[in-house]
Amino acid sequence: MKHTSKCFLMVWVWGCMAAPLAAQQVYTLDECIESALLNNARMKNAANDLASARHERKEAFTNYFPSISATGGGFLSSTHLLGMEMEPGMSLGLMKDGLVGGVTASMPLFTGGQIVQGNKLSEVNVEKYRLLGRQAENEVKLTAEQYYWQVAMLKEKLRTLHVVEAQLAEILKDVDAAVQAGVTNRNDLLQVQLRQNDTRSTRINVENSLALSRRLLAQYIGMPGDSVDVDFVVADSLPEPPDALYRRPDESLALTPEYNLLQAKLKASRIERKMTLGKQLPTVAIGGGFVYDNLLDRDRNYWVGFATVSVPLSGWWEGSHSLKRSKLAVRTEENNLRNGSELLVINMQNTWNAVTDAYKQVRIAIESIGQSAENLRLQTDYYHAGTCTMSDLLEAQTLFQQSRDRYVEAYAQYAVKKREYLQATGR
């Protein structure tokens, strides 16, 4: 029993310095995030959506140019389509067979602003998908960090279990010798053995959870199943306070992708209203082309030109309702912008409170580790002196294990909350 505390410290240091399995690739947090951004399906899909929106913008730009088309056809008839009786016994027949073809081009001169507004809408659409890509990037970073800290936390819990198992083995050795010498009863030995069984059961659960967490992290960052480990050991020290991270919500609002998405939706609804108005206006187009035919049994080539004016007379009644509907859509997006901005500010304040609370939890957990370690040392000495029971000693050991587990949980939670706050403030 005298050597229990010394063994505890030696095993703890060994556990903290133990290297990961050689078969596993060790990643830092930044490497996990970088790999997730390169390989995660969410980021690939976001890139595809943005590329599609850019092609749509280029497609809308082509509406500024003339549209060119080529047509051709031919026919064959059993009789002439056109006939004329010249005199008795003499007739003239035309168009029994023939070919016709041509190339025409038309250019819209005025479309009620639909082409201009359509190009503006495509620009807004590109911006929308760029912002959605930023949102996807934030979510991928946050999820990768959550998986990373889950692995780190479970590894720390395993290290604590190693220490507890080593200490229990030492206690069992001392108690067994005391039972053999008749100094103590067998009940103390049974209590230690039961505690060892509980620890083994806990180890199985933690190892299974760790294996699952590693697989989830590996899948998320695009690596093979059991090939990922994390390069982090939680130190028994208080991390830096979050005070330097704080930024006023009114200064951060315009930097967030969520706020800019709300603005993009409002801008798009206003453009769509202008396009709805343009549909009620006349459209003017000019065009021309080259035509060839041999319908009258001889080849003919000629140029044609044309101009068109289209006025949607019967659509004005329907269009008046479309305009009112589009105006209401603009008002809805204005309300969404105002309401969403308020909610984003509240979320910034809430995530800041969560960061400061998580930091306080880390500080409390560190204090608890020191207190529980001292309590364990005292109970070990008291048991050796015969002034406390084995139940008291094992309870002190349980408290120590719980304090270390709470510390690594609080540490991981603090790191994740910092990421959430930085993203909530547009960083």
Phi, psi and omega per residue, in radians:
M1 nan -0.474 -3.101
K2 -1.143 -0.513 -3.034
H3 -1.646 0.122 -3.049
T4 -1.089 -0.839 -3.104
S5 -1.116 -0.682 3.135
K6 -1.149 -0.745 3.114
C7 -1.107 -0.649 3.123
F8 -1.024 -0.820 -3.103
L9 -1.173 -0.723 -3.105
M10 -1.147 -0.768 -3.133
V11 -1.176 -0.643 3.137
W12 -1.095 -0.782 3.114
V13 -1.101 -0.721 3.112
W14 -1.093 -0.720 -3.133
G15 -1.113 -0.721 -3.122
C16 -1.197 -0.465 -3.084
M17 -1.696 -0.006 -3.092
A18 -1.110 2.401 -3.123
A19 -1.495 2.635 3.074
P20 -1.149 2.901 3.115
L21 -1.070 2.460 -3.055
A22 -1.117 -0.478 -3.087
A23 -1.306 -0.181 -3.067
Q24 -1.812 2.445 3.071
Q25 -1.447 2.202 -3.093
V26 -1.601 2.271 -3.095
Y27 -2.126 2.463 2.940
T28 -1.434 3.006 3.123
L29 -1.076 -0.793 -3.134
D30 -1.091 -0.644 3.122
E31 -1.196 -0.657 3.082
C32 -1.096 -0.769 -3.133
I33 -1.143 -0.761 -3.140
E34 -1.086 -0.742 3.132
S35 -1.156 -0.672 3.113
A36 -1.123 -0.705 -3.140
L37 -1.163 -0.475 3.137
L38 -1.487 -0.602 -2.925
N39 -1.987 -0.268 -3.042
N40 -1.225 2.460 -3.102
A41 -1.098 -0.545 -3.138
R42 -1.092 -0.719 3.141
M43 -1.237 -0.654 3.112
K44 -1.118 -0.736 3.119
N45 -1.148 -0.675 3.104
A46 -1.109 -0.684 3.099
A47 -1.150 -0.673 3.098
N48 -1.120 -0.730 3.134
D49 -1.100 -0.728 3.136
L50 -1.159 -0.747 3.112
A51 -1.090 -0.684 3.110
S52 -1.110 -0.713 3.118
A53 -1.134 -0.623 3.109
R54 -1.187 -0.667 3.067
H55 -1.154 -0.638 3.097
E56 -1.120 -0.641 3.087
R57 -1.125 -0.758 3.105
K58 -1.140 -0.631 3.093
E59 -1.101 -0.722 3.122
A60 -1.158 -0.563 -3.125
F61 -1.157 -0.497 -3.123
T62 -1.164 -0.274 3.128
N63 -1.200 -0.274 3.062
Y64 -1.247 -0.328 -3.026
F65 -1.743 2.771 3.120
P66 -1.083 2.607 3.031
S67 -1.702 2.239 -3.056
I68 -2.024 2.365 3.133
S69 -2.444 2.632 3.091
A70 -2.120 2.344 3.136
T71 -2.260 2.705 3.105
G72 -2.815 2.710 3.127
G73 -2.954 2.947 3.105
G74 -2.699 2.896 3.134
F75 -2.606 2.792 3.102
L76 -2.517 2.159 -3.055
S77 -2.117 2.693 3.115
S78 -1.306 -0.308 3.111
T79 -2.515 2.911 3.125
H80 -1.202 2.409 3.112
L81 -1.335 -0.464 3.099
L82 -2.136 2.301 3.127
G83 -2.427 2.701 -3.121
M84 -2.547 2.314 3.092
E85 -1.534 1.957 -3.079
M86 -1.398 -0.829 3.109
E87 -2.850 2.937 -3.128
P88 -0.959 2.154 3.127
G89 1.506 0.019 3.128
M90 -2.350 2.245 3.126
S91 -2.407 2.837 -3.141
L92 -2.183 2.198 3.121
G93 -2.046 2.428 -3.125
L94 -2.285 2.733 2.999
M95 1.055 0.979 2.988
K96 -1.532 -0.482 3.012
D97 -2.690 2.871 -3.128
G98 3.038 2.951 3.106
L99 -2.239 2.603 3.062
V100 -2.565 2.489 3.128
G101 -2.881 2.855 -3.141
G102 -3.080 2.961 3.080
V103 -2.185 2.220 -3.130
T104 -2.221 2.671 3.077
A105 -2.358 2.441 3.097
S106 -2.288 2.524 -3.072
M107 -2.262 2.089 3.104
P108 -1.294 2.211 3.088
L109 -1.606 -0.648 -3.132
F110 -2.582 2.190 3.133
T111 -2.230 0.421 -3.114
G112 1.261 0.353 3.133
G113 1.426 0.137 -3.068
Q114 -1.160 -0.644 -3.139
I115 -1.208 -0.781 3.124
V116 -1.085 -0.836 -3.115
Q117 -1.178 -0.586 3.090
G118 -1.105 -0.671 3.075
N119 -1.187 -0.672 3.080
K120 -1.112 -0.693 3.131
L121 -1.128 -0.661 3.112
S122 -1.164 -0.588 3.061
E123 -1.125 -0.760 3.108
V124 -1.111 -0.628 3.140
N125 -1.143 -0.680 3.074
V126 -1.095 -0.771 3.118
E127 -1.097 -0.669 3.132
K128 -1.070 -0.798 -3.114
Y129 -1.277 -0.459 3.019
R130 -1.145 -0.727 3.111
L131 -1.204 -0.662 3.060
L132 -1.105 -0.587 3.052
G133 -1.120 -0.672 3.071
R134 -1.135 -0.708 3.079
Q135 -1.069 -0.790 3.120
A136 -1.071 -0.697 3.113
E137 -1.087 -0.752 3.114
N138 -1.089 -0.758 -3.122
E139 -1.155 -0.680 3.120
V140 -1.155 -0.750 3.106
K141 -1.066 -0.789 -3.110
L142 -1.133 -0.780 -3.126
T143 -1.148 -0.733 3.111
A144 -1.069 -0.708 3.120
E145 -1.176 -0.671 3.101
Q146 -1.080 -0.776 3.096
Y147 -1.114 -0.712 3.134
Y148 -1.031 -0.863 -3.101
W149 -1.239 -0.474 3.052
Q150 -1.098 -0.767 3.102
V151 -1.133 -0.805 -3.129
A152 -1.067 -0.729 -3.123
M153 -1.119 -0.766 -3.131
L154 -1.193 -0.605 3.059
K155 -1.104 -0.694 3.106
E156 -1.154 -0.642 3.097
K157 -1.149 -0.629 3.074
L158 -1.144 -0.689 3.106
R159 -1.089 -0.710 3.091
T160 -1.095 -0.713 3.119
L161 -1.117 -0.639 3.067
H162 -1.029 -0.766 -3.141
V163 -1.126 -0.783 -3.132
V164 -1.100 -0.730 3.136
E165 -1.120 -0.712 3.107
A166 -1.120 -0.707 3.130
Q167 -1.168 -0.731 3.120
L168 -1.117 -0.656 3.098
A169 -1.092 -0.694 3.117
E170 -1.182 -0.736 3.111
I171 -1.095 -0.763 3.139
L172 -1.056 -0.707 3.128
K173 -1.091 -0.762 -3.124
D174 -1.204 -0.721 -3.109
V175 -1.205 -0.684 3.114
D176 -1.068 -0.732 3.098
A177 -1.123 -0.663 3.130
A178 -1.172 -0.646 3.107
V179 -1.167 -0.749 3.113
Q180 -1.075 -0.596 3.132
A181 -1.454 -0.096 3.139
G182 1.351 0.275 -3.116
V183 -1.387 -0.591 -3.140
T184 -2.324 2.929 -3.104
N185 -1.574 2.981 -3.052
R186 -1.273 -0.278 -3.128
N187 -1.076 -0.678 3.106
D188 -1.084 -0.677 3.127
L189 -1.137 -0.728 3.127
L190 -1.130 -0.655 3.121
Q191 -1.100 -0.703 3.117
V192 -1.165 -0.727 3.137
Q193 -1.122 -0.708 3.086
L194 -1.104 -0.693 3.115
R195 -1.138 -0.656 3.077
Q196 -1.097 -0.715 3.118
N197 -1.098 -0.729 3.083
D198 -1.062 -0.709 -3.132
T199 -1.153 -0.704 3.104
R200 -1.093 -0.740 3.120
S201 -1.094 -0.737 3.104
T202 -1.105 -0.694 3.136
R203 -1.065 -0.749 3.137
I204 -1.043 -0.792 -3.140
N205 -1.103 -0.745 -3.115
V206 -1.176 -0.718 3.139
E207 -1.123 -0.707 3.101
N208 -1.134 -0.738 3.106
S209 -1.124 -0.675 3.128
L210 -1.137 -0.747 3.124
A211 -1.081 -0.741 3.107
L212 -1.127 -0.745 -3.127
S213 -1.121 -0.660 3.095
R214 -1.134 -0.714 3.118
R215 -1.122 -0.739 3.122
L216 -1.093 -0.753 3.113
L217 -1.111 -0.777 -3.130
A218 -1.080 -0.772 3.132
Q219 -1.106 -0.678 -3.064
Y220 -1.231 -0.582 -3.131
I221 -1.677 0.100 3.028
G222 1.392 0.613 3.133
M223 -2.058 2.845 3.111
P224 -1.063 2.768 -2.965
G225 -0.797 -1.252 -3.018
D226 -1.728 0.458 -3.008
S227 -1.717 0.078 -2.981
V228 -2.000 2.341 2.968
D229 -2.383 2.828 -3.074
V230 -1.898 2.534 -3.117
D231 -1.725 1.408 3.123
F232 -2.790 2.397 3.017
V233 -2.247 2.155 -3.114
V234 -1.232 2.161 3.114
A235 -1.545 2.595 3.125
D236 -1.432 1.037 -3.140
S237 -2.489 2.744 -3.117
L238 -1.380 2.190 3.118
P239 -1.210 3.023 3.139
E240 -1.114 2.433 3.106
P241 -1.181 2.750 -3.039
P242 -1.510 0.143 -3.020
D243 -0.988 -0.651 -3.089
A244 -1.221 -0.252 -3.113
L245 -1.474 -0.264 -2.996
Y246 -1.195 2.445 3.038
R247 -2.546 2.471 -3.079
R248 -1.093 2.434 -3.104
P249 -1.047 -0.659 -3.107
D250 -1.176 -0.412 3.089
E251 -1.457 -0.340 -3.049
S252 -1.747 -0.324 -2.992
L253 -0.997 -0.834 -3.073
A254 -1.223 -0.198 -3.124
L255 -1.581 -0.191 -3.063
T256 -1.478 2.458 3.099
P257 -1.137 -0.521 -3.135
E258 -1.120 -0.768 3.123
Y259 -1.137 -0.751 -3.139
N260 -1.184 -0.525 3.045
L261 -1.148 -0.715 3.092
L262 -1.074 -0.719 3.103
Q263 -1.156 -0.677 3.131
A264 -1.133 -0.666 3.117
K265 -1.152 -0.682 3.095
L266 -1.129 -0.765 3.130
K267 -1.092 -0.707 3.132
A268 -1.129 -0.682 3.135
S269 -1.164 -0.606 3.091
R270 -1.200 -0.682 3.100
I271 -1.150 -0.736 3.121
E272 -1.089 -0.574 3.079
R273 -1.143 -0.717 3.095
K274 -1.141 -0.634 3.098
M275 -1.185 -0.641 3.076
T276 -1.093 -0.703 3.077
L277 -1.120 -0.698 -3.119
G278 -1.105 -0.510 3.123
K279 -1.181 -0.355 -3.139
Q280 -1.550 -0.087 -3.100
L281 -1.688 2.756 3.097
P282 -1.113 2.706 3.045
T283 -2.105 2.431 -3.107
V284 -2.177 2.356 3.131
A285 -2.520 2.647 3.051
I286 -2.202 2.770 3.141
G287 -2.904 3.099 3.123
G288 -2.949 3.016 -3.141
G289 -3.025 3.114 3.130
F290 -2.062 2.285 -3.051
V291 -2.201 2.493 3.056
Y292 -2.235 2.436 2.994
D293 -2.698 2.785 3.017
N294 -2.326 0.690 -3.061
L295 -1.168 -0.492 -3.102
L296 -1.838 0.605 3.083
D297 1.113 0.410 3.012
R298 -2.667 2.602 -3.095
D299 -1.299 2.382 3.084
R300 -2.354 2.351 3.044
N301 -2.160 2.309 -3.140
Y302 -2.746 2.764 3.104
W303 -1.741 2.583 3.066
V304 -2.319 2.651 3.042
G305 -2.370 2.666 -3.108
F306 -2.696 2.815 3.049
A307 -2.430 2.452 -3.124
T308 -2.247 2.530 3.024
V309 -2.274 2.163 -3.116
S310 -2.080 2.164 -3.140
V311 -2.058 2.032 -3.109
P312 -1.345 1.332 -3.065
L313 -1.129 -0.843 -3.066
S314 -1.351 -0.165 -3.097
G315 -1.612 -0.049 -3.090
W316 -1.163 -0.678 3.137
W317 -1.105 -0.860 3.092
E318 -1.094 -0.690 -3.100
G319 -1.122 -0.556 3.123
S320 -1.083 -0.657 3.096
H321 -1.254 -0.617 3.094
S322 -1.104 -0.702 3.107
L323 -1.114 -0.747 3.117
K324 -1.127 -0.688 3.124
R325 -1.139 -0.718 3.133
S326 -1.186 -0.583 3.089
K327 -1.143 -0.702 3.083
L328 -1.152 -0.606 3.098
A329 -1.110 -0.676 3.091
V330 -1.104 -0.769 3.124
R331 -1.084 -0.660 3.105
T332 -1.082 -0.776 3.131
E333 -1.172 -0.583 3.054
E334 -1.111 -0.733 3.083
N335 -1.128 -0.703 3.124
N336 -1.114 -0.669 3.115
L337 -1.121 -0.810 -3.131
R338 -1.127 -0.822 -3.121
N339 -1.176 -0.739 3.136
G340 -1.121 -0.650 3.111
S341 -1.089 -0.750 3.119
E342 -1.109 -0.713 3.136
L343 -1.183 -0.628 3.112
L344 -1.137 -0.692 3.094
V345 -1.115 -0.754 3.113
I346 -1.081 -0.704 3.135
N347 -1.125 -0.667 3.070
M348 -1.054 -0.789 -3.141
Q349 -1.141 -0.676 -3.123
N350 -1.197 -0.736 3.133
T351 -1.187 -0.558 3.059
W352 -1.141 -0.750 3.088
N353 -1.075 -0.663 3.126
A354 -1.144 -0.649 3.105
V355 -1.117 -0.863 -3.118
T356 -1.130 -0.652 3.103
D357 -1.140 -0.735 3.135
A358 -1.109 -0.654 3.109
Y359 -1.136 -0.705 3.094
K360 -1.107 -0.644 3.113
Q361 -1.138 -0.657 3.083
V362 -1.104 -0.765 -3.136
R363 -1.097 -0.740 3.107
I364 -1.125 -0.712 -3.115
A365 -1.115 -0.671 3.105
I366 -1.120 -0.745 3.086
E367 -1.064 -0.688 -3.129
S368 -1.146 -0.626 3.115
I369 -1.078 -0.828 3.128
G370 -1.068 -0.753 -3.133
Q371 -1.165 -0.755 -3.115
S372 -1.215 -0.598 3.085
A373 -1.140 -0.728 3.106
E374 -1.171 -0.690 3.099
N375 -1.091 -0.705 3.116
L376 -1.134 -0.708 3.120
R377 -1.095 -0.770 -3.133
L378 -1.145 -0.753 -3.126
Q379 -1.145 -0.593 3.070
T380 -1.104 -0.792 3.111
D381 -1.136 -0.714 -3.131
Y382 -1.121 -0.701 3.137
Y383 -1.151 -0.701 3.107
H384 -1.094 -0.596 3.126
A385 -1.453 -0.117 3.119
G386 1.421 0.320 -3.111
T387 -1.811 0.043 3.025
C388 -2.495 2.852 -3.075
T389 -1.606 2.936 3.072
M390 -1.109 -0.607 3.105
S391 -1.051 -0.698 3.112
D392 -1.118 -0.714 -3.134
L393 -1.155 -0.796 3.141
L394 -1.172 -0.579 3.062
E395 -1.123 -0.712 3.102
A396 -1.102 -0.664 3.114
Q397 -1.163 -0.699 3.093
T398 -1.072 -0.761 3.119
L399 -1.074 -0.665 3.111
F400 -1.130 -0.808 3.130
Q401 -1.060 -0.760 3.137
Q402 -1.113 -0.653 -3.130
S403 -1.159 -0.660 3.113
R404 -1.219 -0.701 3.111
D405 -1.104 -0.731 3.127
R406 -1.136 -0.598 -3.141
Y407 -1.137 -0.840 -3.112
V408 -1.172 -0.586 3.070
E409 -1.144 -0.763 3.134
A410 -1.160 -0.664 3.133
Y411 -1.106 -0.814 3.131
A412 -1.124 -0.711 3.136
Q413 -1.111 -0.684 3.127
Y414 -1.106 -0.739 3.132
A415 -1.113 -0.739 -3.136
V416 -1.171 -0.717 -3.135
K417 -1.129 -0.586 3.072
K418 -1.120 -0.739 3.104
R419 -1.081 -0.753 -3.137
E420 -1.092 -0.694 -3.126
Y421 -1.198 -0.749 3.121
L422 -1.059 -0.720 3.115
Q423 -1.224 -0.630 3.137
A424 -1.143 -0.451 3.138
T425 -1.782 0.319 3.015
G426 1.394 0.427 -3.133
R427 -2.078 nan nan
